[in-house]
Amino acid sequence: MKKDAPTHTAVWALTPGGARLAGQIAGAMPGSTVFLKDTVAGTVDRAIPFSRLKDAIQSRFNAFSQHIFIMATGIVVRSIAGHLVNKIHDPAVVVCDELGRFAISLVSGHMGGANALAQTVSAITGGQPVITTATDVNQKPAIDLIARRHGLVIENPAAIKTVNMALITGAPIFVHDPFNQVIPHLPAKQVKPFDNLPPDEKQAAAVYVDHICLDLPGQVLILRPGSLVAGMGCNRGTDVGEMRDLLERTFRAAGLCLASLRCLASVDLKADEPGLLALSESLKVKIAFFTRQQLNTVAQVPNPSAMVEKHIGVQSVCEAAALLATQQGRLIVPKQKTANVTLAVAADTCTSSASDPGDRTT
């Protein structure tokens, strides 16, 4: 799933009536961009004209997180079909008739937010939202929507349908959720301990929420929480490649999933370090910087450094920074180092500290 993706809306229309409605919708949704057929583009301020819809979509489809098409559903289906990847990566697509009577959630209803967008559009036009996802129709929770709301990265989206079907039918769902992010949003009577998952039952619904990498059966939906912080220290001018190599090797050796990395952490003296900033950008995670006074509030670290204390006045950068950036967390990988980089990994506190998922089920 996209982490903290900004919402950008494109509104498309072909006809004079569609153009009028596009202007109305865009006026009620600040920041929207209107794309109109060149024959009607002059009717809406700042509308971007196009001559051929398919060509315009080719260059714009993935530049927006949600699209509203005011035209026939068949035209939209044929125009976007070649750009669809899967429900995790596809932008939301809503189709609306030019009178605004219906707003149809067409693509990416949960993860992309098309269901919510259809409701927003219908509220603007006074029409009816059309939502066909089975969980919504049956007024049941949807595991992909739960994951989206709680910032969980879906590792294997093909398993979503098994869990959602169980939610609809009332079948058992075997859950490992040490951070208690999913269980509160599932029907209590359906939730079963993960270690009770039948080993020979290929269709049993199961959800595994953790930063620990395990070899799990294919039907198990794996959700990665942003529960890890990598504390880093480095010499001035260290190459980003050396930083990333140590990070990836450390995560592999510890059996940790890089998708669960929430942020990097370091001392504020490194706030302008090019390699550290480049690493943050490439990983698409934030960096937390702490003052030396803050780092010194961490009373005990496993691997203090006399050299670091001599030069900048703190006993630890990577271990102390990692702990400070977690939610009352614990150090799970003590200081690792190369010639120019130090790294430690801390994890947020969960409901149990056991490393075996069989021991951590609720």
Secondary structure, DSSP 8 states (H G I E B T S, - for coil): --SS----EEEEE-SHHHHHHHHHHHHHSTT-EEEEETTTGGGSTT-EEES-HHHHHHHHGGG-SEEEEES-HHHHHHHHGGG---TTTS-EEEEE-TTSSEEEEEE-SSSS-HHHHHHHHHHHHT-EEE---HHHHTT---HHHHHHHTT-EES-GGGHHHHHHHHHHT--EEEE-TT-SSGGGS-GGGEEEGGG--TT-TT-EEEEE-SB-----TTEEEEE-S-EEEEEEE-TT--HHHHHHHHHHHHHHHTB-GGGEEEEEEEGGGTT-HHHHHHHHHHT-EEEEE-HHHHTT----SS--HHHHHHHS-S-SHHHHHHHTSSS-EEEEEEEE-SSEEEEEEE---S---SSGGGS--
